[in-house]
């Protein structure tokens, strides 16, 4: 029920944006974005290249922009304000999925302990639905870009998202207890030093902080291409279904998303 309440709240917030900003004039843009995701979770070893590239997934999203510069009643006698010329508001709904498994020194072929076998057998998926808003800042004037004053328009952004996460967990560990084989709620199937409850695939919701850098390329009067590199830090460590709580677990789950997009100006 909490997830539906948050979704309803987000939609109401967008409606409030539309109502409030319609008084000062704005236009709308809509687009699609997609690209690879590197999910930084409790699977694998931190700062390990094999972990980073092994736990890579894919994300796709729909974006909506409130643009204060591009409007039909633009008046050259009243130049846009600094805010109108340098800021857009980006609203987004996106989804990403990443297959997760353990990589690094603790699961190498030379490791034959039962804990190494447990780690090798432990796999999962991180699956997340995101709803959020970001403020995008453009150092170059937006109106100049829209009128082909420059072909490229870089930007940075910061915002907050609400994430509905629904991880999956599986294990193929050959547990000596036949009644425990494949049971993801049985701690004996997972690394012995993890506290009971460290593996939890029940799912839930959390907020996250989002920041990105990117650039737009002007295709024609009504469309742009975009390249965007995002960092997203979740305010929960169970987004991947694992929070092992050992001293080495210093951060919550987070990700890097490199995406390309197509943006169309509606009016």
Helices and strands as residue ranges (DSSP letters): H 2-21, E 27-40, H 49-54, E 56-67, H 82-86, E 87-101, G 105-107, H 114-121, E 122-137, H 142-146, E 152-165, E 168-171, G 178-180, G 187-189, E 204-220, E 223-234, E 254-265
